Amino acid sequence: MSLELVYYGHPALRTKGSTIQKIDHTVVTLVEEMIETMYLYDGCGLAAHQVGRSLRLAVIDVATAMKDRPSKAWKDGVVIDIESITPLVLINPEIIPLGKKTIYDTEGCLSIPGVSAEVDRSARVKIRYQSLEGKLLEIEAEGLLARAALHEVDHLNGILFIDYLPQKELEKHHPTLQKLQQTQRLQ
Ligand SMILES: [Zn+2]
């Protein structure tokens, strides 16, 4: 079953997610439904907040975009196949930027349809998370995977990609954002 998305203006998008203490069947079902929802809307990532749940949980699929927007990942210094970690389920994730290099690239968000913009993000990151089986894992990532993980972990802290835009650019998107806010309020 797919879930209903919440849009810009929904309070859940501005909350800090709670840590998942126990990976029980409710969490497993939520993960399955979030993955289904991410695919239904053609997203490369989805945070629990975007389905109105304020939890430290996100799912990512960057394999589909591999041709146009490649990703690289390492585990213990060894390159790993992106397909083998797709869909990626991040429970209680933490992100540590590695090095000073940053890259500007286009981002969008399923909760803010109609808005896309260039965002400057760390080029390489370490992602520390729990798998659905409760294992503590650590991978390093570059490319779209690094960007998607940073974007999703931001969601878990109530941060949206538009928060990084310079005032002038944000103003350009004001009408779209206002419309989303109004629609969200009427629901
Ligand atoms: Zn998003």
Boltz pocket constraint, residues with backbone or C-beta under 6 A from the ligand:
constraints:
  - pocket:
      binder: B
      contacts: [[A, 45], [A, 108], [A, 109], [A, 110], [A, 111], [A, 151], [A, 155]]
      max_distance: 6.0
